[in-house]
């Protein structure tokens, strides 16, 4: 089942339940999908990888906004971001724990033969491809720096 179909089903349920947070988030996802489908070269179809990138981008935006709102003590706005982030995470694959990430990055470091921080680019290239969708790039980058230091 495609992301668009899942979102439409959830949207119908949210409308029946009169769930404002879910409606707001699902409509944003639907709009993002439509924008991707109508972009140049998309031919009205988007791949699963593109759907995943779209969801990750939206989740990252919510996380960044949440951090800002919490620093500014704007709990009213922060709570909206938390609600939307929770709904977005339903559609994303399960994220890796720190221990799982550490093990994966160690294996990648051994695979590419990295010895120092100068080899970070090699490791990040492979890690970003292998761990796409399982964790965000910032977490990967921090773990690679930590292990190569």
Backbone torsions as a table, in degrees:
resi	resn	phi	psi	omega
1	UNK	NA	130.4	-177.5
2	UNK	-74.1	162.3	178.8
3	UNK	-59.2	-41.6	-177.9
4	UNK	-60.9	-41.6	178.9
5	UNK	-64.9	-44.3	178.2
6	UNK	-60.5	-44.6	-178.8
7	UNK	-63.3	-42.1	-180.0
8	UNK	-64.2	-40.6	177.6
9	UNK	-62.7	-45.9	179.2
10	UNK	-64.7	-36.0	179.5
11	UNK	-62.8	-43.5	177.6
12	UNK	-61.3	-43.9	179.0
13	UNK	-63.7	-40.3	179.8
14	UNK	-66.2	-36.9	177.5
15	UNK	-64.5	-43.3	178.8
16	UNK	-62.9	-39.5	-178.1
17	UNK	-83.6	-7.0	-177.3
18	UNK	55.1	43.3	180.0
19	UNK	-90.3	100.6	-175.0
20	UNK	-62.7	-43.2	-178.5
21	UNK	-63.1	-44.3	179.7
22	UNK	-65.3	-42.9	179.0
23	UNK	-59.0	-47.4	-178.8
24	UNK	-58.9	-47.3	-177.0
25	UNK	-70.1	-45.0	-178.1
26	UNK	-65.9	-35.8	176.4
27	UNK	-66.5	-35.8	177.4
28	UNK	-65.9	-41.1	177.9
29	UNK	-63.6	-45.7	-179.9
30	UNK	-59.7	-43.0	178.7
31	UNK	-62.6	-42.0	177.8
32	UNK	-61.5	-40.7	178.8
33	UNK	-64.2	-44.4	-179.8
34	UNK	-62.6	-42.2	178.6
35	UNK	-61.2	-44.3	178.9
36	UNK	-64.1	-41.5	-178.7
37	UNK	-65.2	-33.0	-176.6
38	UNK	-94.6	0.7	178.7
39	UNK	-71.6	162.4	-178.5
40	UNK	-59.7	133.6	176.1
41	UNK	83.6	-2.3	-177.4
42	UNK	-82.0	-25.0	-179.8
43	UNK	55.7	30.8	177.7
44	UNK	76.3	5.6	179.7
45	UNK	-130.9	146.2	173.8
46	UNK	-129.4	147.7	-177.8
47	UNK	-80.2	166.6	177.8
48	UNK	-63.4	-35.6	178.9
49	UNK	-64.6	-39.3	178.5
50	UNK	-67.0	-39.4	177.0
51	UNK	-61.3	-43.2	-179.8
52	UNK	-63.5	-44.2	178.2
53	UNK	-60.9	-40.5	179.0
54	UNK	-61.0	-47.2	179.8
55	UNK	-64.7	-40.9	179.0
56	UNK	-63.6	-41.1	179.2
57	UNK	-62.7	-44.8	180.0
58	UNK	-64.4	-40.7	179.0
59	UNK	-65.5	-40.9	178.9
60	UNK	-63.6	-40.7	177.4
61	UNK	-59.5	-43.2	-179.6
62	UNK	-65.2	-41.7	179.8
63	UNK	-63.4	-44.2	-179.8
64	UNK	-63.2	-44.0	178.9
65	UNK	-63.8	-40.7	179.5
66	UNK	-59.8	-44.9	178.2
67	UNK	-59.2	-45.7	-179.1
68	UNK	-63.0	-46.9	-177.7
69	UNK	-65.1	-35.8	178.3
70	UNK	-68.3	-38.8	177.8
71	UNK	-65.0	-32.3	-178.6
72	UNK	-91.4	6.4	-179.0
73	UNK	55.9	41.7	177.0
74	UNK	-104.6	75.1	-175.9
75	UNK	-62.8	-31.7	179.4
76	UNK	-61.0	-44.5	179.4
77	UNK	-76.7	-35.9	-179.8
78	UNK	-63.5	-38.8	-178.9
79	UNK	-65.3	-36.6	177.1
80	UNK	-63.4	-42.6	179.9
81	UNK	-64.5	-40.5	178.3
82	UNK	-61.6	-43.6	179.3
83	UNK	-60.3	-47.7	-178.4
84	UNK	-65.4	-39.5	179.6
85	UNK	-63.6	-40.5	179.1
86	UNK	-61.9	-39.5	179.9
87	UNK	-70.5	-41.4	178.1
88	UNK	-61.6	-38.4	-177.1
89	UNK	-66.9	-20.5	175.7
90	UNK	-62.9	-31.1	-176.0
91	UNK	-93.3	-13.4	179.9
92	UNK	-88.4	150.9	175.6
93	UNK	-65.7	158.3	-180.0
94	UNK	-57.0	132.5	-179.1
95	UNK	-82.2	149.3	-178.4
96	UNK	-74.3	147.8	173.5
97	UNK	-79.9	169.5	-179.6
98	UNK	-62.9	-38.5	180.0
99	UNK	-66.6	-42.1	178.3
100	UNK	-63.9	-41.6	179.4
101	UNK	-63.1	-44.3	179.5
102	UNK	-58.3	-45.7	-179.3
103	UNK	-63.2	-44.4	179.7
104	UNK	-63.1	-45.9	-178.0
105	UNK	-65.8	-38.8	176.7
106	UNK	-59.8	-44.0	179.4
107	UNK	-62.8	-39.8	179.9
108	UNK	-67.9	-39.3	178.2
109	UNK	-61.0	-43.9	178.2
110	UNK	-65.7	-39.6	-178.5
111	UNK	-61.5	-44.6	-177.9
112	UNK	-88.5	-8.7	177.9
113	UNK	73.9	33.2	-179.8
114	UNK	-74.1	139.5	-178.1
115	UNK	-117.6	-31.8	-175.3
116	UNK	-140.6	179.1	-179.9
117	UNK	-62.5	-21.1	178.8
118	UNK	-66.2	-21.5	-179.6
119	UNK	-91.7	10.5	-175.3
120	UNK	-59.3	-37.5	-179.4
121	UNK	-60.6	-42.4	178.4
122	UNK	-61.0	-46.9	-177.2
123	UNK	-65.7	-44.0	-177.6
124	UNK	-63.9	-37.2	179.0
125	UNK	-60.4	-48.1	-179.6
126	UNK	-71.0	-44.6	-176.9
127	UNK	-63.5	-40.7	-179.3
128	UNK	-62.0	-38.5	179.3
129	UNK	-72.0	-45.8	-175.8
130	UNK	-70.5	-33.7	-173.4
131	UNK	-103.8	11.5	-179.3
132	UNK	-57.7	128.8	178.1
133	UNK	88.5	-19.7	-178.0
134	UNK	-90.4	-25.3	177.2
135	UNK	-160.6	165.6	-177.2
136	UNK	-87.0	159.3	-176.1
137	UNK	-61.3	-33.3	-179.6
138	UNK	-63.8	-43.3	179.4
139	UNK	-65.6	-39.5	178.0
140	UNK	-62.3	-47.6	-178.8
141	UNK	-59.3	-44.9	-180.0
142	UNK	-63.5	-40.7	-179.4
143	UNK	-67.5	-40.6	178.8
144	UNK	-63.6	-44.9	178.2
145	UNK	-58.8	-45.0	-178.3
146	UNK	-62.1	-44.2	-176.5
147	UNK	-76.8	-27.3	179.7
148	UNK	-88.4	-10.2	-177.9
149	UNK	-73.6	NA	NA
